[in-house]
Structure formats: structure tokens, C-alpha cells
Amino acid sequence: MAKFNAEMLSKCVAWVEKNGLYPQPGGAPIKQFCEAVKIDPKTYRVWMENPSFSSAIKNAQECFKETTVIEVVNALKKKALGFTQQTYREEKAPEKVVIYENGKKVKEIMGEMRVVKAVGEIQYYPPETAAAIFLLTNLDPDNWKNFRGPEIKASNIEPPRELTSKELKEFRGKLEKKY
């Protein structure tokens, strides 16, 4: 069994803060965690009974969750507003090999593809309406709602009442004509 000490605790906490740990949404499986910090899953279960380890791992889980939420909100905001990004692409060309005999060009062979130059481009990504709607309805729900029609409130509905015999006969007549 691996030795539980401050150094090992620090290593475990740092890994969980970065990667999360299942069952946290987006967290890594416990097996992956154990492989990364080089402990057996049985050792992990034993250490989780230790209050200081358990508490530190739970705090690291919270840190992972908060960080992930911030990163996702920032990425969603970026998509909602649109953005530009510097990208690079390489232009390649085959290498030419020329064979000469007695000072005369005999053969030209195309060799491996080589990078001729790297070209920088600024790529524009326009705003996405769906991302903007999602962000606004969640960040400011009092002012932005997914409106689907008139809101039905109890004050808009008439309470049920009994029909008179004349109204019942009229209703029955309409149904008989219709069907």
C-alpha cells in the first residue's frame, strides 16, 4: 500500500482539482485517478475513511466544479458574442531532386513534402444566437425568458358552473348535428 503523507495528499488534491473525480459530472473515473497517482483502488477506499484525506478530496472536487463552471460560462459567452482567433496553416510543396550527368540535367525526382512557409490568418467566428439565448435565459431569467405563449394564471380561468337545462339541451343539439 502506498504511504499516506502530506506530499501524497498534495499530489492527489492537485490531480482532482484539475481532472475532477467521478461521480462529479465531467469527473474522471476513480480507476484513472488511482493510476495517475500510482495507488491501488483498495488504498483509495481505505484513505477515503481518513477524514483529512476525504475532506481534502471533497474540497478539490468543489474547486474542480467551480473552475469548470467558470470555464464553460466563458466559452459560452465567447460563442454568444462572436470572436476572432489567430490560426496558422502550413503550405507544403514536394522537394525537387535533380540528377545531372556530365553537367546535363537527366532526371527530376519529386521527393518528400516539405513545409515551405507558415501562414498566419485571423479567423472570425460570428455570434451564435442559440448560445446568446441560453446564456441570457440562465444569467438573467427575470428579463429573458423562453416565452411559449400566454401565461395561464388562476385569475384568468372562470370557475366551473352548472349549466341550466336550456343550455344542456342546446349543447346536446349541437353535438347531435355535428356527430
C-alpha beads as a LAMMPS data file, in Angstrom:
LAMMPS data file: protein, C-alpha beads

179 atoms
178 bonds

1 atom types
1 bond types

-500.0 500.0 xlo xhi
-500.0 500.0 ylo yhi
-500.0 500.0 zlo zhi

Masses

1 110.0

Atoms # bond

1 1 1 0.000 0.000 0.000
2 1 1 1.262 3.488 -0.869
3 1 1 2.216 5.663 2.041
4 1 1 -0.228 8.394 3.039
5 1 1 1.640 11.627 3.758
6 1 1 1.416 15.352 3.054
7 1 1 3.253 15.028 -0.268
8 1 1 0.899 12.276 -1.494
9 1 1 -2.136 14.232 -0.283
10 1 1 -0.934 17.304 -2.177
11 1 1 -0.420 15.232 -5.335
12 1 1 -3.943 13.715 -5.057
13 1 1 -5.596 17.078 -4.410
14 1 1 -3.814 18.721 -7.364
15 1 1 -4.924 15.907 -9.692
16 1 1 -8.576 16.074 -8.547
17 1 1 -8.654 19.888 -8.827
18 1 1 -7.510 19.573 -12.440
19 1 1 -9.457 16.483 -13.583
20 1 1 -12.346 16.037 -11.179
21 1 1 -13.403 12.671 -9.863
22 1 1 -16.478 10.600 -10.613
23 1 1 -19.382 10.925 -9.621
24 1 1 -18.814 14.674 -10.182
25 1 1 -20.202 15.497 -13.666
26 1 1 -17.249 15.647 -16.023
27 1 1 -15.017 13.971 -13.459
28 1 1 -12.592 11.172 -14.183
29 1 1 -13.219 7.588 -13.048
30 1 1 -11.600 6.549 -9.757
31 1 1 -9.548 3.916 -11.620
32 1 1 -7.973 6.658 -13.769
33 1 1 -7.232 8.710 -10.641
34 1 1 -5.579 5.720 -8.940
35 1 1 -3.416 5.009 -11.990
36 1 1 -2.364 8.660 -12.213
37 1 1 -1.278 8.928 -8.570
38 1 1 0.015 5.335 -8.540
39 1 1 -2.181 3.872 -5.810
40 1 1 -4.394 0.814 -5.741
41 1 1 -8.189 1.374 -5.757
42 1 1 -8.338 -0.502 -2.424
43 1 1 -5.857 2.001 -0.992
44 1 1 -8.069 4.839 -2.237
45 1 1 -11.094 3.363 -0.429
46 1 1 -9.084 2.965 2.785
47 1 1 -7.768 6.535 2.548
48 1 1 -11.303 7.874 1.989
49 1 1 -12.079 6.681 5.539
50 1 1 -9.418 9.113 6.777
51 1 1 -11.224 12.429 7.498
52 1 1 -8.321 14.621 6.379
53 1 1 -7.989 12.811 3.013
54 1 1 -11.739 12.634 2.455
55 1 1 -12.197 16.313 3.287
56 1 1 -9.292 17.380 1.059
57 1 1 -10.650 15.347 -1.890
58 1 1 -14.172 16.786 -1.424
59 1 1 -12.735 20.325 -1.364
60 1 1 -10.726 19.549 -4.503
61 1 1 -13.950 18.292 -6.127
62 1 1 -15.644 21.613 -5.323
63 1 1 -12.681 23.504 -6.758
64 1 1 -12.907 21.408 -9.960
65 1 1 -16.653 22.087 -10.199
66 1 1 -16.291 25.860 -9.716
67 1 1 -13.407 26.078 -12.190
68 1 1 -15.300 24.039 -14.778
69 1 1 -18.413 26.203 -14.441
70 1 1 -16.331 29.356 -14.945
71 1 1 -14.582 27.871 -17.996
72 1 1 -17.877 26.744 -19.560
73 1 1 -19.560 30.112 -18.942
74 1 1 -16.571 31.892 -20.505
75 1 1 -16.619 29.570 -23.544
76 1 1 -20.385 30.044 -23.922
77 1 1 -20.009 33.819 -23.620
78 1 1 -17.323 33.736 -26.297
79 1 1 -19.659 31.791 -28.634
80 1 1 -22.599 34.100 -27.857
81 1 1 -20.662 37.292 -28.649
82 1 1 -18.525 36.001 -31.517
83 1 1 -14.752 36.117 -31.572
84 1 1 -11.630 36.170 -33.700
85 1 1 -8.768 33.741 -33.390
86 1 1 -5.278 33.641 -34.847
87 1 1 -4.709 30.390 -36.738
88 1 1 -1.731 29.068 -38.627
89 1 1 -1.581 26.759 -41.582
90 1 1 1.421 25.307 -43.316
91 1 1 1.931 25.430 -47.038
92 1 1 3.787 22.361 -48.265
93 1 1 5.485 21.526 -51.524
94 1 1 7.397 18.467 -52.674
95 1 1 11.155 18.667 -52.533
96 1 1 12.726 18.510 -56.013
97 1 1 15.773 16.358 -56.562
98 1 1 17.554 16.984 -59.849
99 1 1 20.044 14.429 -61.178
100 1 1 22.811 15.649 -63.529
101 1 1 25.167 13.579 -65.693
102 1 1 28.105 15.260 -67.377
103 1 1 26.668 18.669 -66.477
104 1 1 23.319 17.956 -68.124
105 1 1 20.028 17.577 -66.338
106 1 1 18.968 13.940 -66.726
107 1 1 16.137 13.432 -64.299
108 1 1 13.971 15.381 -61.877
109 1 1 12.523 13.430 -58.930
110 1 1 9.840 14.700 -56.594
111 1 1 10.870 13.993 -53.020
112 1 1 9.110 14.253 -49.667
113 1 1 6.655 17.026 -48.893
114 1 1 8.357 19.858 -47.020
115 1 1 6.938 22.898 -45.260
116 1 1 7.560 25.899 -47.489
117 1 1 6.033 28.545 -45.237
118 1 1 3.650 29.001 -42.331
119 1 1 0.787 31.397 -42.998
120 1 1 -0.987 33.190 -40.160
121 1 1 -4.675 34.001 -40.599
122 1 1 -7.225 35.699 -38.417
123 1 1 -10.379 33.588 -38.350
124 1 1 -13.709 35.234 -37.463
125 1 1 -16.391 33.195 -35.714
126 1 1 -19.743 35.052 -35.747
127 1 1 -22.052 35.186 -32.710
128 1 1 -24.364 32.222 -32.207
129 1 1 -27.954 33.120 -31.402
130 1 1 -28.651 29.872 -29.548
131 1 1 -25.672 30.431 -27.234
132 1 1 -26.796 34.017 -26.565
133 1 1 -30.365 32.938 -25.766
134 1 1 -29.162 30.168 -23.458
135 1 1 -26.782 32.492 -21.641
136 1 1 -29.351 35.272 -21.183
137 1 1 -32.174 32.988 -20.026
138 1 1 -29.886 31.477 -17.393
139 1 1 -27.967 34.547 -16.241
140 1 1 -30.886 36.991 -16.243
141 1 1 -34.122 34.965 -16.076
142 1 1 -36.205 37.904 -14.813
143 1 1 -35.635 39.817 -18.052
144 1 1 -35.093 36.965 -20.529
145 1 1 -37.467 34.023 -20.725
146 1 1 -38.267 31.345 -23.257
147 1 1 -41.781 32.626 -23.907
148 1 1 -44.111 29.987 -25.314
149 1 1 -47.496 31.697 -25.144
150 1 1 -49.880 33.405 -22.757
151 1 1 -49.278 32.601 -19.140
152 1 1 -52.281 30.936 -17.607
153 1 1 -52.969 32.083 -14.099
154 1 1 -55.780 31.056 -11.796
155 1 1 -57.217 34.568 -12.098
156 1 1 -57.659 34.068 -15.906
157 1 1 -59.797 30.937 -15.523
158 1 1 -63.504 31.034 -14.789
159 1 1 -64.604 28.679 -12.033
160 1 1 -66.792 25.803 -13.278
161 1 1 -70.552 26.344 -13.031
162 1 1 -73.593 24.170 -13.543
163 1 1 -75.409 24.521 -16.869
164 1 1 -79.103 25.234 -16.944
165 1 1 -81.419 22.679 -18.580
166 1 1 -81.874 25.029 -21.563
167 1 1 -78.057 25.280 -22.019
168 1 1 -77.730 21.486 -21.763
169 1 1 -80.410 20.986 -24.490
170 1 1 -78.672 23.498 -26.785
171 1 1 -75.314 21.794 -26.228
172 1 1 -76.841 18.336 -26.864
173 1 1 -78.465 19.631 -30.079
174 1 1 -75.140 20.988 -31.352
175 1 1 -73.441 17.659 -30.646
176 1 1 -76.181 15.660 -32.428
177 1 1 -75.919 17.896 -35.513
178 1 1 -72.146 17.598 -35.517
179 1 1 -71.987 13.818 -34.995

Bonds

1 1 1 2
2 1 2 3
3 1 3 4
4 1 4 5
5 1 5 6
6 1 6 7
7 1 7 8
8 1 8 9
9 1 9 10
10 1 10 11
11 1 11 12
12 1 12 13
13 1 13 14
14 1 14 15
15 1 15 16
16 1 16 17
17 1 17 18
18 1 18 19
19 1 19 20
20 1 20 21
21 1 21 22
22 1 22 23
23 1 23 24
24 1 24 25
25 1 25 26
26 1 26 27
27 1 27 28
28 1 28 29
29 1 29 30
30 1 30 31
31 1 31 32
32 1 32 33
33 1 33 34
34 1 34 35
35 1 35 36
36 1 36 37
37 1 37 38
38 1 38 39
39 1 39 40
40 1 40 41
41 1 41 42
42 1 42 43
43 1 43 44
44 1 44 45
45 1 45 46
46 1 46 47
47 1 47 48
48 1 48 49
49 1 49 50
50 1 50 51
51 1 51 52
52 1 52 53
53 1 53 54
54 1 54 55
55 1 55 56
56 1 56 57
57 1 57 58
58 1 58 59
59 1 59 60
60 1 60 61
61 1 61 62
62 1 62 63
63 1 63 64
64 1 64 65
65 1 65 66
66 1 66 67
67 1 67 68
68 1 68 69
69 1 69 70
70 1 70 71
71 1 71 72
72 1 72 73
73 1 73 74
74 1 74 75
75 1 75 76
76 1 76 77
77 1 77 78
78 1 78 79
79 1 79 80
80 1 80 81
81 1 81 82
82 1 82 83
83 1 83 84
84 1 84 85
85 1 85 86
86 1 86 87
87 1 87 88
88 1 88 89
89 1 89 90
90 1 90 91
91 1 91 92
92 1 92 93
93 1 93 94
94 1 94 95
95 1 95 96
96 1 96 97
97 1 97 98
98 1 98 99
99 1 99 100
100 1 100 101
101 1 101 102
102 1 102 103
103 1 103 104
104 1 104 105
105 1 105 106
106 1 106 107
107 1 107 108
108 1 108 109
109 1 109 110
110 1 110 111
111 1 111 112
112 1 112 113
113 1 113 114
114 1 114 115
115 1 115 116
116 1 116 117
117 1 117 118
118 1 118 119
119 1 119 120
120 1 120 121
121 1 121 122
122 1 122 123
123 1 123 124
124 1 124 125
125 1 125 126
126 1 126 127
127 1 127 128
128 1 128 129
129 1 129 130
130 1 130 131
131 1 131 132
132 1 132 133
133 1 133 134
134 1 134 135
135 1 135 136
136 1 136 137
137 1 137 138
138 1 138 139
139 1 139 140
140 1 140 141
141 1 141 142
142 1 142 143
143 1 143 144
144 1 144 145
145 1 145 146
146 1 146 147
147 1 147 148
148 1 148 149
149 1 149 150
150 1 150 151
151 1 151 152
152 1 152 153
153 1 153 154
154 1 154 155
155 1 155 156
156 1 156 157
157 1 157 158
158 1 158 159
159 1 159 160
160 1 160 161
161 1 161 162
162 1 162 163
163 1 163 164
164 1 164 165
165 1 165 166
166 1 166 167
167 1 167 168
168 1 168 169
169 1 169 170
170 1 170 171
171 1 171 172
172 1 172 173
173 1 173 174
174 1 174 175
175 1 175 176
176 1 176 177
177 1 177 178
178 1 178 179
